Amino acid sequence: MPPPRTRGTALRRLLADLRGPDVPPKALDARALAALAANPSCDRRALLDGAGVDKARLADSLGAPSAFGQSQFAFTRGNAFEARVKADGGAELLRLVHEKLDPGAEPPAAGAVPDLTADGPAGRAARTALALREATAAGGWTLLDHPMLALDVAGTPAFLEPDAVVVHPDGGWTVVEIKSFPMLDGSADPAKVGAAARQSAVYVLALENVAAQLAPAPEVRHRVLLVCPKDFSNLPTASAVDIRKQRSVTRRQLARLTRVEDIAAALPEGTCFAPDLPSAELTAAVEAVPATYAPECLAACELAFHCRERSRARGAVTALGRSLRADLGGLTTIGEVLAAAYGESGDPADPAVAALRRAARLRAEALGTAGTPPTNRQPLPEAATTASPPTATEVAACR
């Protein structure tokens, strides 16, 4: 007699049906979770990531391939640098942690490096939790090389693998992120550091779940160690990065994500995202899931080009950026924005409409066309359905 179906097994079956028969799931990583948390209103990404759909293959099948991923050269260089940082039992890495984060502790003469080998992600996550518990009780320096952590995301477990976690002699835990971009004169590219901080915040949240199962709960330090090559060499240097803000934002955004089963329940029966399906069928399946596109998606999502094309076709103002969208209030399309600016629609008492009309008057005065009907704007509502909507400059002038 087969075992009774539980909520967990039913959800796994649902996600397998969405991926397609015999299609293995693509594991979520911290970088994907950080991007997902940055756009929590996008049901499309939440569902596809939760179901383990390979979005890169899906984008290829839709005819909108993404220029996404890391070059083989950068990948090889990053692996070589990480191996150097962790050589000799992680002696250099532990020295950097001691120097940058815990100078008052006893210097790490020889830290322990426990074996985290186990079967499957769930087994490795359990082995990691046990190693953390043992290292905390031992009261010395311990380096966990590529531990496995679990985090619940929209009702489904995501298994995450940080570069390293260090246990301090006082029992505190620190996340270590190793990157191959350089640190020049003690500082690195702020955009890359910010991305690393958001990624580390996901690891910290997962690590806090492990700590909460122990009594007393160890401290998960809010400063992580970012290790990079020094200047133009291959020598490691490090900087302590405070990720409290990123941690709070990521935790709040992940909590706001709609549960995967709730999104799937609204889909037509038989919806499937298998990459070998006909393009028309795949397009219909993808379009059945609401998406929230913004230009920031181009650097974070494999489906960005497909969603951008659809967003432009609808004339959605989100295609011009989230900050502009926030300034426009209830005006959601470029057609509505231009109609409000030229007095064709909209409530004059609406602050966004009033600002748009004032901007239109100032623009007309600057061009010497005040009092004449606009001739340089696209007709409505056709402007909202063209592949090339009015320029960002036109609409940004209304801000």
C-alpha positions as CSV (number, residue, x, y, z in Angstrom):
1,M,0.0,0.0,0.0
2,P,1.6,3.4,-1.0
3,P,2.2,5.9,1.7
4,P,-0.4,8.7,2.1
5,R,0.3,11.8,0.0
6,T,1.3,14.7,2.2
7,R,1.4,18.4,1.4
8,G,5.2,18.1,0.7
9,T,4.8,15.2,-1.7
10,A,1.8,16.9,-3.4
11,L,3.8,20.1,-3.9
12,R,6.8,18.2,-5.3
13,R,4.5,16.5,-7.8
14,L,3.0,19.8,-8.8
15,L,6.4,21.3,-9.4
16,A,7.6,18.3,-11.4
17,D,4.5,18.6,-13.6
18,L,5.3,22.3,-14.2
19,R,8.9,21.5,-15.2
20,G,7.8,18.7,-17.5
21,P,8.4,14.9,-17.5
22,D,12.0,13.8,-16.8
23,V,13.2,17.4,-16.5
24,P,15.5,17.7,-13.5
25,P,15.0,20.8,-11.3
26,K,17.5,23.7,-11.4
27,A,18.7,24.5,-8.0
28,L,18.2,28.0,-6.6
29,D,21.3,29.8,-5.5
30,A,21.8,32.8,-3.3
31,R,22.3,35.1,-6.3
32,A,18.9,34.1,-7.8
33,L,17.3,34.5,-4.4
34,A,18.7,38.0,-3.9
35,A,17.3,38.9,-7.4
36,L,14.0,37.3,-6.5
37,A,13.8,39.2,-3.2
38,A,14.5,42.5,-5.1
39,N,11.4,42.0,-7.2
40,P,8.8,40.2,-4.9
41,S,5.8,41.2,-7.0
42,C,6.9,39.1,-10.0
43,D,4.8,35.9,-9.8
44,R,6.5,34.6,-12.9
45,R,9.9,34.5,-11.5
46,A,8.7,33.2,-8.1
47,L,6.9,30.3,-9.8
48,L,9.6,29.3,-12.3
49,D,12.4,29.5,-9.7
50,G,10.3,27.6,-7.1
51,A,9.6,24.9,-9.6
52,G,13.2,24.7,-10.6
53,V,12.6,25.6,-14.2
54,D,15.8,26.4,-16.2
55,K,15.0,29.9,-17.3
56,A,18.0,30.1,-19.7
57,R,16.7,27.1,-21.7
58,L,13.2,28.5,-21.5
59,A,14.3,31.9,-22.9
60,D,16.1,30.1,-25.8
61,S,12.9,28.1,-26.6
62,L,10.9,31.4,-26.5
63,G,13.2,33.0,-29.0
64,A,14.6,35.5,-26.6
65,P,17.9,34.1,-25.4
66,S,19.7,36.0,-22.6
67,A,23.3,37.1,-22.6
68,F,23.6,35.7,-19.0
69,G,26.3,34.0,-17.1
70,Q,30.0,34.1,-16.3
71,S,32.7,33.6,-18.9
72,Q,34.8,30.5,-18.7
73,F,37.9,32.5,-18.1
74,A,36.3,34.3,-15.1
75,F,35.0,31.0,-13.8
76,T,38.4,29.4,-13.9
77,R,40.2,32.4,-12.4
78,G,37.6,32.5,-9.6
79,N,38.1,28.8,-8.8
80,A,41.9,29.2,-8.8
81,F,41.7,32.2,-6.4
82,E,39.3,30.4,-4.1
83,A,41.6,27.4,-3.9
84,R,44.5,29.7,-3.0
85,V,42.5,31.4,-0.2
86,K,41.5,28.0,1.3
87,A,44.9,26.3,0.9
88,D,46.7,24.8,3.9
89,G,43.5,24.1,5.8
90,G,42.2,27.6,5.3
91,A,45.1,29.2,7.3
92,E,45.1,32.4,5.3
93,L,41.3,32.7,5.4
94,L,41.2,32.2,9.1
95,R,44.0,34.8,9.5
96,L,41.9,37.3,7.6
97,V,38.8,36.6,9.6
98,H,40.8,37.1,12.8
99,E,42.3,40.3,11.6
100,K,39.2,41.9,10.2
101,L,36.4,40.6,12.4
102,D,37.7,39.2,15.7
103,P,41.2,40.6,16.6
104,G,40.6,40.1,20.3
105,A,40.3,36.4,20.0
106,E,43.1,33.9,20.2
107,P,45.0,33.8,16.8
108,P,44.0,30.7,14.7
109,A,47.1,28.4,14.9
110,A,45.3,25.5,13.2
111,G,41.6,25.5,12.6
112,A,39.5,22.4,12.2
113,V,38.0,21.7,8.7
114,P,35.2,19.1,9.2
115,D,34.2,16.7,6.4
116,L,30.7,17.8,5.1
117,T,30.2,15.0,2.6
118,A,26.7,13.5,2.5
119,D,24.1,12.1,0.1
120,G,22.0,14.8,-1.6
121,P,21.4,18.4,-0.7
122,A,19.2,17.5,2.3
123,G,21.8,15.2,3.6
124,R,24.5,17.8,3.2
125,A,22.4,20.4,5.0
126,A,21.9,18.0,7.9
127,R,25.6,17.2,8.0
128,T,26.4,21.0,8.0
129,A,24.0,21.6,10.9
130,L,25.7,18.8,12.9
131,A,29.2,20.2,12.1
132,L,28.1,23.7,13.2
133,R,26.7,22.3,16.5
134,E,29.9,20.4,17.2
135,A,32.2,23.3,16.3
136,T,30.3,25.7,18.5
137,A,30.6,23.3,21.4
138,A,34.3,22.7,20.8
139,G,35.2,26.4,21.3
140,G,37.9,26.9,18.7
141,W,38.4,28.1,15.1
142,T,36.6,26.0,12.6
143,L,36.3,26.4,8.8
144,L,33.3,24.9,7.0
145,D,34.2,24.7,3.3
146,H,31.2,25.0,1.1
147,P,28.6,24.1,3.7
148,M,25.0,23.4,2.6
149,L,22.2,25.5,4.1
150,A,18.4,25.4,3.6
151,L,16.0,28.3,3.3
152,D,12.2,28.2,2.7
153,V,11.3,30.3,-0.3
154,A,7.6,30.8,-1.2
155,G,6.7,27.4,0.3
156,T,9.6,25.4,-1.3
157,P,13.0,24.6,0.2
158,A,16.1,26.2,-1.5
159,F,19.5,24.7,-0.8
160,L,22.3,27.3,-0.7
161,E,26.1,26.8,-0.7
162,P,28.2,29.7,0.6
163,D,31.9,29.8,-0.1
164,A,32.7,29.3,3.6
165,V,31.4,29.7,7.1
166,V,33.8,30.3,10.0
167,V,33.0,29.4,13.7
168,H,34.8,31.6,16.1
169,P,36.2,30.5,19.5
170,D,33.3,32.4,21.2
171,G,30.8,30.3,19.3
172,G,29.8,33.1,16.8
173,W,29.3,32.2,13.1
174,T,30.6,34.3,10.1
175,V,29.7,34.0,6.4
176,V,32.7,34.3,4.1
177,E,32.2,35.4,0.4
178,I,35.1,35.0,-2.0
179,K,35.0,37.0,-5.2
180,S,37.5,37.3,-8.1
181,F,37.0,41.1,-8.7
182,P,39.9,43.1,-7.4
183,M,40.1,45.3,-4.3
184,L,42.1,48.3,-5.4
185,D,43.8,50.4,-2.6
186,G,41.5,48.8,-0.1
187,S,38.2,49.3,-1.9
188,A,36.3,47.5,-4.6
189,D,33.6,48.4,-7.1
190,P,30.6,49.5,-5.0
191,A,28.1,47.8,-7.3
192,K,29.9,44.5,-7.1
193,V,30.3,44.8,-3.3
194,G,26.5,45.6,-3.0
195,A,25.7,42.5,-5.0
196,A,28.0,40.4,-2.8
197,A,26.3,41.9,0.3
198,R,22.8,41.0,-0.9
199,Q,24.0,37.5,-1.7
200,S,25.6,37.1,1.7
201,A,22.4,38.3,3.4
202,V,20.6,35.3,2.0
203,Y,23.3,33.0,3.5
204,V,23.0,34.8,6.8
205,L,19.2,34.3,6.9
206,A,19.7,30.6,6.2
207,L,22.4,30.3,8.8
208,E,20.1,32.0,11.4
209,N,17.6,29.2,10.8
210,V,20.2,26.6,11.8
211,A,21.2,28.7,14.8
212,A,17.6,28.9,16.0
213,Q,17.5,25.2,16.4
214,L,20.3,25.3,19.0
215,A,19.9,26.2,22.7
216,P,21.3,28.7,23.4
217,A,21.3,30.0,19.8
218,P,24.8,31.0,18.6
219,E,25.3,34.5,17.3
220,V,25.3,34.8,13.5
221,R,27.4,37.9,12.9
222,H,26.0,40.7,10.9
223,R,29.4,41.5,9.4
224,V,30.5,39.2,6.7
225,L,34.0,38.8,5.3
226,L,34.5,39.7,1.6
227,V,37.7,38.3,0.2
228,C,39.1,39.6,-3.1
229,P,42.4,39.7,-4.9
230,K,44.6,42.6,-3.8
231,D,45.2,45.3,-6.5
232,F,46.3,43.5,-9.7
233,S,47.8,40.5,-8.0
234,N,46.4,37.1,-7.0
235,L,47.1,37.7,-3.3
236,P,44.0,37.7,-1.1
237,T,42.9,40.7,0.9
238,A,39.6,41.2,2.8
239,S,37.1,43.7,4.0
240,A,34.3,43.4,6.6
241,V,30.9,44.2,5.1
242,D,28.0,45.1,7.4
243,I,24.9,43.5,5.8
244,R,22.2,44.4,8.4
245,K,20.3,46.5,5.9
246,Q,20.5,43.9,3.1
247,R,19.5,41.2,5.6
248,S,16.4,43.1,6.8
249,V,15.3,44.0,3.2
250,T,15.8,40.4,1.9
251,R,13.9,38.9,4.9
252,R,11.0,41.3,4.4
253,Q,10.9,40.7,0.6
254,L,11.1,36.9,0.9
255,A,8.3,37.0,3.4
256,R,6.1,38.9,0.9
257,L,6.6,36.4,-1.9
258,T,3.3,34.7,-2.9
259,R,3.4,30.9,-2.2
260,V,4.2,28.9,-5.2
261,E,1.2,26.6,-4.9
262,D,-1.1,29.7,-4.8
263,I,0.3,31.0,-8.0
264,A,0.1,27.5,-9.6
265,A,-3.5,27.1,-8.6
266,A,-4.5,30.1,-10.8
267,L,-2.9,28.5,-14.0
268,P,-4.9,26.7,-16.7
269,E,-4.9,22.9,-16.2
270,G,-2.0,21.2,-17.9
271,T,0.3,24.2,-17.9
272,C,3.9,23.1,-18.5
273,F,7.2,24.8,-19.0
274,A,9.2,21.9,-20.5
275,P,11.7,23.5,-23.0
276,D,11.0,20.9,-25.7
277,L,7.4,22.1,-26.1
278,P,6.4,24.1,-29.2
279,S,7.2,27.8,-28.9
280,A,3.5,28.9,-29.1
281,E,2.6,26.6,-26.3
282,L,5.5,27.7,-24.2
283,T,4.6,31.4,-24.8
284,A,1.0,30.8,-23.7
285,A,2.2,29.0,-20.5
286,V,4.6,31.8,-19.6
287,E,2.1,34.6,-20.4
288,A,-0.4,32.8,-18.1
289,V,1.8,33.9,-15.1
290,P,1.8,37.6,-14.3
291,A,5.2,39.3,-14.5
292,T,6.5,42.6,-13.2
293,Y,9.3,43.8,-15.5
294,A,11.8,46.6,-14.7
295,P,15.1,47.5,-16.4
296,E,16.9,46.0,-13.4
297,C,15.7,42.6,-14.5
298,L,18.2,42.7,-17.4
299,A,21.1,42.1,-14.9
300,A,19.3,39.5,-12.8
301,C,16.9,37.3,-14.9
302,E,17.2,35.1,-17.9
303,L,13.7,36.0,-19.1
304,A,14.4,39.7,-19.1
305,F,14.4,40.2,-22.9
306,H,11.1,38.3,-23.3
307,C,9.4,40.2,-20.5
308,R,10.8,43.5,-21.8
309,E,9.4,42.9,-25.2
310,R,5.9,42.2,-23.8
311,S,6.2,45.1,-21.4
312,R,7.0,47.5,-24.2
313,A,4.2,46.1,-26.3
314,R,1.7,47.0,-23.5
315,G,3.3,50.4,-23.0
316,A,3.9,49.7,-19.3
317,V,5.7,52.5,-17.5
318,T,7.7,49.9,-15.5
319,A,9.7,49.4,-18.7
320,L,11.2,52.8,-18.0
321,G,12.2,52.1,-14.4
322,R,10.8,51.5,-10.9
323,S,11.5,55.1,-9.7
324,L,9.6,56.6,-12.6
325,R,6.7,54.1,-12.0
326,A,6.5,55.2,-8.3
327,D,6.3,58.9,-9.3
328,L,3.3,58.2,-11.7
329,G,0.9,56.9,-9.1
330,G,-2.1,55.2,-10.7
331,L,-0.9,55.8,-14.3
332,T,0.3,52.5,-15.4
333,T,0.8,52.9,-19.2
334,I,2.7,55.3,-21.3
335,G,-0.5,56.1,-23.1
336,E,-2.2,57.1,-19.9
337,V,0.8,59.3,-18.9
338,L,0.9,61.2,-22.2
339,A,-2.9,61.6,-22.2
340,A,-2.8,63.0,-18.7
341,A,0.2,65.3,-19.6
342,Y,-1.7,66.8,-22.6
343,G,-5.0,67.2,-20.7
344,E,-6.9,64.5,-22.6
345,S,-7.7,62.5,-19.4
346,G,-6.9,62.3,-15.7
347,D,-8.1,64.0,-12.6
348,P,-6.5,67.5,-12.2
349,A,-6.5,67.0,-8.4
350,D,-4.2,64.0,-8.7
351,P,-0.7,65.2,-7.8
352,A,0.9,63.0,-10.5
353,V,-1.5,64.4,-13.2
354,A,-0.9,68.0,-12.0
355,A,2.9,67.5,-12.2
356,L,2.6,66.0,-15.7
357,R,0.5,68.9,-17.0
358,R,2.9,71.5,-15.4
359,A,5.9,69.7,-17.0
360,A,4.1,69.6,-20.4
361,R,3.4,73.4,-20.1
362,L,7.1,74.1,-19.2
363,R,8.2,71.9,-22.1
364,A,5.9,73.7,-24.5
365,E,7.1,77.1,-23.3
366,A,10.8,76.1,-23.7
367,L,10.1,74.9,-27.3
368,G,8.0,78.0,-28.1
369,T,4.9,75.9,-28.8
370,A,2.7,77.1,-26.0
371,G,-1.0,77.2,-27.0
372,T,-0.6,75.0,-30.1
373,P,-1.7,71.4,-30.2
374,P,1.1,68.8,-29.7
375,T,2.4,67.4,-33.0
376,N,5.5,65.6,-31.9
377,R,3.8,62.9,-29.8
378,Q,2.5,59.5,-31.0
379,P,-1.3,59.2,-31.3
380,L,-3.2,57.4,-28.6
381,P,-3.9,54.7,-27.8
382,E,-1.7,53.3,-30.6
383,A,1.4,54.5,-28.7
384,A,0.7,52.0,-26.0
385,T,0.8,49.1,-28.5
386,T,3.8,49.8,-30.6
387,A,7.1,47.9,-30.3
388,S,8.9,51.3,-29.9
389,P,7.1,53.4,-27.3
390,P,7.8,57.1,-26.7
391,T,11.3,57.7,-25.4
392,A,12.2,57.7,-21.8
393,T,13.3,61.4,-22.2
394,E,9.7,62.4,-23.1
395,V,8.2,60.8,-20.1
396,A,11.0,61.6,-17.7
397,A,10.4,65.3,-18.5
398,C,7.2,64.9,-16.6
399,R,8.9,64.0,-13.4
